[in-house]
Amino acid sequence: MKKIAVILVIAILMASVGFAINILMPVGPTVISMASILSNNVETQVPVNISFWKNMDQITSDIVSKKADILLLPVSFGATLYAKGYNIKLAAVTLWKGFYILGRKNIDSLKEIKEIYTPQGKGQTADVMIRYLMSQEGLVEGKDYTIKYAAPPTILALFASKKIDYTLLPEPYVSLVLYKVKDAKIVMSMYDLWAKRVTGSIPITGVFVTENALKDHPLEVGEALSAIKSSVTFAENYPDKAVELSLPYLKGLPKNVILESMKRMAFNFKYVYTINKIVANYIKIMGKINPVVKEKKDFEGFYAK
């Protein structure tokens, strides 16, 4: 019996050695929070493979093909995917602040904005925030204001050439615009605007786990989440060091720009069970903006347990 037990233990250990958690993440501020893992400065109890997603199609493809076990995504996009039937669950939120409206002159109200550019499409974080807050001002999209979408480099070029007056951007692109455009200024913080209208913070970046990974490798997923938490905490407590570690992955962004952006972001790893009311409230707001989320109605299975 003892020999059998030993053989079983060895077999389990051999099987576990060959398994690794596959993490899919974006290039952007999330890199700073994951820099410790990317640079092997955080010890992980289970091997992890990290790859970067370039577009939304890649995300859905990797979920369907089971190439991803953990995904770092905007909570808004993750909720949309869940509403569409993709088998992912929200395990934690890592970023709570980082969106700002840029302009050239101070404004007192959103009512002064007639057109605004954002790099994220319909139903995404910036879109949800600006459309909801505009509606709270009694403004109607298409009548009182318009939203246009473009890639960050395009927005930067348009703003620098004074072809647009306002843009809603996330960090570190906010700091990049301020660095490159002399008369650019932050005219409104979405964090502050949100706080005036909504109870609870903005859950921006989420850590999602596929149902397959939770079912087949729960212990390994738990270890990977612990490592992500350690990495986010490191970025929160040692921003200068986290920025230094992230530089190889954020090419094209000067170090001083990334350091400046850290002053306007709020990283804080929170497991979903501790913030489910905040997330539920955010999804409720999303339902007013995003018809896909509205149709789903029941998001009970959205939260990892």
C-alpha positions as CSV (number, residue, x, y, z in Angstrom):
1,M,0.0,0.0,0.0
2,K,2.8,2.4,0.9
3,K,4.5,1.7,-2.5
4,I,1.2,2.4,-4.3
5,A,0.8,5.7,-2.4
6,V,4.3,6.8,-3.2
7,I,3.8,5.9,-6.9
8,L,0.6,8.0,-6.9
9,V,2.3,11.0,-5.3
10,I,5.1,10.8,-7.8
11,A,2.7,10.5,-10.7
12,I,0.8,13.6,-9.5
13,L,4.0,15.6,-9.1
14,M,5.2,14.6,-12.6
15,A,1.8,15.6,-14.1
16,S,1.8,18.9,-12.3
17,V,5.4,19.8,-13.4
18,G,4.3,19.8,-17.1
19,F,1.3,22.0,-16.5
20,A,1.4,25.8,-16.7
21,I,-1.2,28.5,-16.4
22,N,-1.6,30.5,-19.6
23,I,-2.2,34.2,-18.9
24,L,-3.4,36.6,-21.6
25,M,-3.1,40.3,-21.0
26,P,-3.0,43.6,-22.9
27,V,-0.1,46.0,-23.5
28,G,-0.8,49.2,-21.5
29,P,-1.1,50.1,-17.8
30,T,-1.7,46.4,-17.0
31,V,1.9,45.7,-17.9
32,I,3.0,47.9,-14.9
33,S,0.9,45.9,-12.5
34,M,2.2,42.6,-14.0
35,A,5.9,43.7,-14.3
36,S,7.0,41.7,-11.3
37,I,5.7,38.5,-12.8
38,L,7.0,39.3,-16.3
39,S,10.5,39.9,-15.0
40,N,10.4,36.9,-12.6
41,N,10.6,39.1,-9.5
42,V,7.6,37.5,-8.0
43,E,7.8,33.8,-7.2
44,T,5.0,31.7,-8.6
45,Q,4.2,28.3,-7.2
46,V,3.0,27.2,-10.6
47,P,4.6,27.8,-14.0
48,V,2.9,30.6,-15.9
49,N,3.1,31.5,-19.6
50,I,2.2,35.1,-20.4
51,S,1.2,36.4,-23.8
52,F,-0.3,39.7,-25.0
53,W,-3.5,40.2,-26.8
54,K,-3.6,42.7,-29.7
55,N,-7.3,42.7,-30.4
56,M,-10.7,41.5,-29.2
57,D,-10.8,38.7,-31.8
58,Q,-7.7,37.1,-30.3
59,I,-9.3,37.1,-26.9
60,T,-12.4,35.2,-28.0
61,S,-10.3,32.9,-30.1
62,D,-8.1,31.9,-27.2
63,I,-11.1,31.4,-24.9
64,V,-12.8,29.1,-27.4
65,S,-9.6,27.2,-28.2
66,K,-8.7,26.9,-24.5
67,K,-5.4,28.6,-25.0
68,A,-6.0,31.0,-22.1
69,D,-6.7,30.1,-18.5
70,I,-6.5,33.6,-17.0
71,L,-7.3,36.8,-18.9
72,L,-6.7,40.4,-17.8
73,L,-9.4,42.5,-19.5
74,P,-11.5,45.6,-19.0
75,V,-14.3,44.5,-16.7
76,S,-16.7,46.0,-19.3
77,F,-15.5,43.8,-22.1
78,G,-15.4,40.7,-19.8
79,A,-19.0,41.3,-18.9
80,T,-19.9,41.7,-22.5
81,L,-18.2,38.4,-23.3
82,Y,-20.0,36.6,-20.5
83,A,-23.3,38.0,-21.7
84,K,-22.5,36.6,-25.1
85,G,-22.0,33.1,-23.6
86,Y,-18.2,32.9,-23.3
87,N,-17.3,30.7,-20.3
88,I,-15.3,33.2,-18.2
89,K,-15.7,34.4,-14.6
90,L,-14.5,37.5,-12.9
91,A,-12.0,36.6,-10.1
92,A,-10.6,40.0,-9.1
93,V,-10.2,43.7,-10.0
94,T,-6.8,45.3,-10.2
95,L,-7.2,48.9,-11.5
96,W,-9.7,51.5,-10.2
97,K,-8.5,54.8,-11.6
98,G,-6.8,56.1,-14.7
99,F,-9.2,57.9,-17.1
100,Y,-9.2,61.6,-17.8
101,I,-10.7,64.1,-20.2
102,L,-8.1,66.3,-21.9
103,G,-8.7,69.7,-23.5
104,R,-7.1,73.1,-23.9
105,K,-9.2,75.2,-21.6
106,N,-10.9,74.5,-18.3
107,I,-14.6,73.6,-18.3
108,D,-17.2,73.5,-15.6
109,S,-19.6,70.9,-17.0
110,L,-19.8,68.0,-19.5
111,K,-22.4,70.1,-21.2
112,E,-19.6,72.1,-22.7
113,I,-18.3,69.1,-24.7
114,K,-20.0,68.7,-28.1
115,E,-17.6,66.1,-29.5
116,I,-15.1,63.8,-27.7
117,Y,-12.6,61.1,-29.0
118,T,-11.8,58.0,-27.1
119,P,-9.6,55.0,-28.1
120,Q,-12.1,52.4,-26.9
121,G,-15.1,51.3,-28.8
122,K,-18.8,51.1,-27.9
123,G,-19.5,49.3,-24.7
124,Q,-16.0,49.6,-23.3
125,T,-14.9,51.3,-20.2
126,A,-14.5,54.9,-21.5
127,D,-17.7,54.6,-23.6
128,V,-19.7,53.3,-20.6
129,M,-18.4,56.1,-18.4
130,I,-18.9,59.0,-20.7
131,R,-22.3,58.0,-22.0
132,Y,-23.7,57.3,-18.6
133,L,-22.4,60.5,-17.1
134,M,-23.6,62.5,-20.1
135,S,-27.1,60.9,-19.7
136,Q,-27.0,62.0,-16.0
137,E,-26.6,65.6,-17.2
138,G,-29.7,65.1,-19.4
139,L,-27.7,65.0,-22.6
140,V,-28.6,62.8,-25.6
141,E,-25.9,61.2,-27.7
142,G,-26.2,62.3,-31.4
143,K,-28.2,65.3,-30.4
144,D,-26.2,67.1,-27.7
145,Y,-22.8,65.5,-28.2
146,T,-21.0,62.8,-30.3
147,I,-18.4,60.2,-29.4
148,K,-15.8,59.2,-32.0
149,Y,-13.3,56.3,-31.7
150,A,-9.7,56.1,-32.9
151,A,-6.4,54.6,-31.8
152,P,-4.3,56.5,-29.3
153,P,-1.6,57.5,-31.8
154,T,-4.3,58.9,-34.1
155,I,-6.0,60.8,-31.2
156,L,-2.6,62.2,-30.2
157,A,-2.0,63.4,-33.7
158,L,-5.4,65.0,-34.1
159,F,-5.2,66.7,-30.7
160,A,-1.7,68.0,-31.4
161,S,-2.8,69.5,-34.8
162,K,-5.8,71.1,-33.0
163,K,-8.3,69.1,-35.1
164,I,-10.1,67.9,-32.0
165,D,-10.9,69.8,-28.7
166,Y,-11.5,67.0,-26.2
167,T,-10.4,63.4,-25.7
168,L,-11.1,60.8,-23.0
169,L,-8.0,58.7,-22.5
170,P,-6.6,56.2,-20.0
171,E,-3.2,56.5,-18.6
172,P,-0.4,56.3,-19.6
173,Y,-1.7,58.0,-22.8
174,V,-2.9,60.9,-20.8
175,S,0.6,61.6,-19.6
176,L,1.9,61.1,-23.1
177,V,-0.4,63.8,-24.5
178,L,0.5,66.2,-21.7
179,Y,4.2,65.5,-22.5
180,K,3.9,66.1,-26.2
181,V,1.3,68.8,-26.5
182,K,2.2,72.0,-24.8
183,D,-1.2,73.5,-24.3
184,A,-2.9,70.2,-23.3
185,K,-4.4,70.0,-19.8
186,I,-6.6,67.6,-17.8
187,V,-10.0,69.3,-17.6
188,M,-11.9,66.5,-15.8
189,S,-11.2,63.3,-13.9
190,M,-13.6,60.5,-14.6
191,Y,-12.9,59.1,-11.2
192,D,-14.2,62.4,-9.6
193,L,-17.2,62.7,-11.9
194,W,-18.1,59.1,-11.2
195,A,-17.9,59.6,-7.5
196,K,-20.4,62.4,-7.7
197,R,-23.0,60.3,-9.4
198,V,-22.3,56.7,-8.4
199,T,-21.8,54.9,-5.1
200,G,-18.6,52.9,-5.4
201,S,-15.4,53.1,-7.5
202,I,-14.9,52.2,-11.1
203,P,-13.8,48.6,-11.6
204,I,-11.6,49.1,-14.6
205,T,-9.3,46.1,-15.2
206,G,-10.5,42.6,-14.2
207,V,-8.8,39.3,-13.8
208,F,-10.9,36.6,-15.4
209,V,-10.6,32.8,-15.2
210,T,-12.0,30.4,-17.7
211,E,-14.5,27.8,-16.4
212,N,-12.3,25.0,-17.8
213,A,-9.3,26.2,-15.8
214,L,-11.4,26.5,-12.6
215,K,-12.8,23.1,-13.0
216,D,-9.7,21.2,-14.1
217,H,-6.9,23.1,-12.2
218,P,-8.4,25.0,-9.3
219,L,-5.3,24.9,-7.1
220,E,-3.0,26.1,-9.9
221,V,-5.4,28.9,-10.7
222,G,-5.4,29.9,-7.1
223,E,-1.6,30.0,-7.0
224,A,-1.5,32.1,-10.2
225,L,-4.0,34.6,-8.7
226,S,-1.9,34.9,-5.6
227,A,1.1,35.7,-7.8
228,I,-0.9,38.3,-9.7
229,K,-2.0,39.8,-6.4
230,S,1.7,40.0,-5.2
231,S,2.7,41.7,-8.5
232,V,-0.1,44.3,-8.3
233,T,0.8,45.0,-4.7
234,F,4.4,45.5,-5.6
235,A,3.4,48.1,-8.3
236,E,1.2,49.8,-5.7
237,N,3.9,50.0,-3.1
238,Y,7.0,50.4,-5.3
239,P,5.8,52.3,-8.4
240,D,9.3,53.4,-9.5
241,K,10.6,49.9,-9.5
242,A,7.5,48.5,-11.3
243,V,7.9,51.1,-14.0
244,E,11.6,50.2,-14.4
245,L,10.6,46.5,-14.8
246,S,7.9,47.4,-17.3
247,L,10.0,49.5,-19.7
248,P,11.0,46.5,-22.0
249,Y,7.3,45.9,-22.6
250,L,6.1,49.5,-23.0
251,K,8.4,50.5,-25.9
252,G,7.7,54.0,-27.3
253,L,6.7,55.4,-24.0
254,P,9.4,57.4,-22.2
255,K,10.2,56.4,-18.7
256,N,9.3,59.9,-17.3
257,V,5.9,59.6,-19.0
258,I,5.2,56.3,-17.4
259,L,6.4,57.5,-14.0
260,E,4.1,60.5,-14.2
261,S,1.1,58.3,-15.2
262,M,1.5,56.3,-12.0
263,K,0.5,59.4,-10.0
264,R,-3.0,59.3,-11.7
265,M,-3.6,55.5,-11.5
266,A,-4.9,53.5,-8.6
267,F,-3.8,49.8,-8.6
268,N,-5.3,47.6,-5.8
269,F,-6.0,43.9,-6.1
270,K,-9.4,43.0,-4.8
271,Y,-10.9,39.5,-5.0
272,V,-14.4,39.8,-6.4
273,Y,-16.2,38.3,-3.4
274,T,-15.1,41.4,-1.4
275,I,-16.4,43.9,-4.0
276,N,-19.3,42.1,-5.6
277,K,-21.7,45.0,-4.8
278,I,-19.5,47.5,-6.6
279,V,-19.2,45.3,-9.6
280,A,-22.9,44.5,-9.7
281,N,-23.7,48.2,-9.6
282,Y,-21.3,48.8,-12.5
283,I,-22.9,46.0,-14.5
284,K,-26.3,47.5,-13.8
285,I,-25.0,50.8,-15.3
286,M,-23.6,48.9,-18.2
287,G,-27.0,47.5,-18.9
288,K,-28.3,51.0,-19.5
289,I,-25.6,51.6,-22.1
290,N,-24.8,48.1,-23.6
291,P,-27.8,46.2,-25.0
292,V,-25.9,42.9,-24.9
293,V,-25.4,43.2,-21.1
294,K,-29.0,44.4,-20.7
295,E,-30.4,41.3,-22.4
296,K,-28.4,38.9,-20.2
297,K,-30.0,40.2,-16.9
298,D,-28.7,37.3,-14.7
299,F,-25.0,37.8,-13.9
300,E,-25.0,35.5,-10.8
301,G,-22.6,33.1,-12.6
302,F,-20.3,35.9,-13.6
303,Y,-18.4,35.8,-10.3
304,A,-15.7,33.3,-9.6
305,K,-16.2,31.4,-6.3
